[in-house]
C-alpha cells in the first residue's frame, strides 16, 4: 500500500508525455494485479474457505468482502476457473501481454463452447487479441463461437431475446424514464431507426442524445410527414456474411454467423430469416 501511495504521488506531479506514460503504466499494473487476483481466487475457490465466512458461494463472498457487484464478481470467478484450462492465456495474463478485458472475453467464450475448443485455437486467438481493442476482439470471439457451435450460439441469442423488456415510468417532475433490454438484432434496428437522421439546419443545436429522443417520438407518431398512407420506410440493417452462411449449405460446416454493423454476431438462422424479409439482398 505504501508503494501505491508513492506511485500515486508520482503520477500527481507528472505532466505531458510523462503523465501519459504514467496512465499507461497504471492500467498495466492494474491488469497484472488482476492476474494475481485470478490465480489466488482459483485457489481460494478450490479450498472452499469462503464458507467459513458464512458465504453461500464464492460470488457472494466477493460481493461482501471485496465490494464487487454481482456481475463483476461472477466475471472474476469465471475467469479464475477458465484460466486453469487455458495455459497460454494464463501465462500471457500473468506477464502483462494480455489485459483483463481480453481475458474476460476469452473466459466467456470458453464458458460458451468449452475450454477444450478455445485451447485448440488459443495461439491464434491470442495473436489477434494483441492487435485489437476488447470491443473488436469480442466480435472475433463471437465469430469463433458461431464456427465451433452454431446451435449453442443460437441458443444464447434466444436466451437474450427472452430477456427483452421495456418499462416506461410515470411522469416525475415532468420527466418520463425509459429502461429496457433488447437482443442484438432488435437493438440494431432501434439504433439505426433513431440514429439514421442527422440534425438539419444551422439553428439545430440539439445534442445527439436529444436528437435520438426526438427521433423516437417522431417514429411513434400516427403518421409520417409527407406520407399519404402513414407508412414509413423500414429501418435498414447492414449485415456481413458468407454465401455459405446465407444459403445454409450443408456441405459447409463451421460457417460463421452474420455480423451486424459494430461487430455484433447473430446466428446464421437469424440471418437467413432477415434475408427472407429483406427488400434488397
Protein Blocks (a to p, Z undefined) as FASTA:
>chain_A
ZZmmmmmmmmmmgghjllmmmmmmmmmmmmmmmmmmmmmmmmmmmnommmmnopabfklm
mmmmnopafklmmmmmmmmmmmmmmmklmmmmmnopacfklmmmmmmmmmmnopklmmmm
mmmmmmmmmmpcfklmmmmmmmmmmmmmmmlmmmmmmmmmmmgccdddddeehiacdddd
ddfklmmmmmmmmmmpccehjklccdfklmmmmmmmmmmpmbdghianlpacdddddddd
dfklmnopaklghiacdddehhiacdfklmmmmmmmpfbZZ
